[in-house]
């Protein structure tokens, strides 16, 4: 959130300078934490097989 607002849309890393911890998670994992199920299985051209939740991440 800090990098998106103060870091010019995420181009600059302001959060590290403020001492915020780094999290290595993608958007699909975030949706899982909030209870979103995997959804249907998709095979996307150029991206390969994925679930609907992970395709949005």
C-alpha positions as CSV (number, residue, x, y, z in Angstrom):
1,X,0.0,0.0,0.0
2,X,2.8,2.4,0.8
3,X,4.7,1.7,-2.4
4,X,1.5,2.1,-4.4
5,X,0.7,5.5,-3.0
6,X,4.0,7.1,-1.9
7,X,6.1,5.2,-4.4
8,X,4.6,6.7,-7.5
9,X,2.3,3.8,-8.4
10,X,4.8,1.1,-7.2
11,X,7.8,2.3,-9.3
12,X,9.8,3.2,-6.2
13,X,10.3,1.1,-3.1
14,X,9.5,3.4,-0.2
15,X,8.3,0.7,2.2
16,X,11.8,-0.8,2.7
17,X,13.1,2.6,3.8
18,X,10.3,2.8,6.4
19,X,11.3,-0.6,7.8
20,X,8.2,-2.6,6.6
21,X,8.8,-6.3,6.2
22,X,9.0,-7.9,2.7
23,X,6.3,-10.5,1.9
24,X,6.9,-13.0,-0.9
25,X,3.3,-13.8,-1.8
26,X,1.3,-13.4,-5.0
27,X,-2.3,-12.2,-5.4
28,X,-3.6,-15.7,-5.7
29,X,-2.2,-16.6,-2.3
30,X,-3.8,-13.4,-0.9
31,X,-7.2,-14.4,-2.3
32,X,-6.8,-17.9,-0.7
33,X,-6.2,-16.3,2.7
34,X,-9.5,-14.4,2.4
35,X,-11.4,-17.6,1.6
36,X,-11.7,-17.6,-2.2
37,X,-11.8,-21.1,-3.6
38,X,-9.7,-22.1,-6.5
39,X,-12.5,-22.0,-9.1
40,X,-12.5,-23.8,-12.4
41,X,-9.4,-25.2,-14.0
42,X,-8.2,-23.2,-17.1
43,X,-5.7,-23.7,-19.8
44,X,-4.6,-20.3,-21.0
45,X,-2.6,-19.7,-24.1
46,X,1.0,-18.7,-23.4
47,X,0.4,-19.1,-19.6
48,X,-0.5,-22.8,-19.4
49,X,-2.7,-24.5,-16.9
50,X,-4.0,-22.6,-13.9
51,X,-7.0,-22.2,-11.7
52,X,-9.2,-19.1,-11.9
53,X,-7.9,-17.8,-8.6
54,X,-4.2,-18.1,-9.6
55,X,-4.8,-16.8,-13.1
56,X,-5.9,-13.4,-11.6
57,X,-2.7,-13.3,-9.5
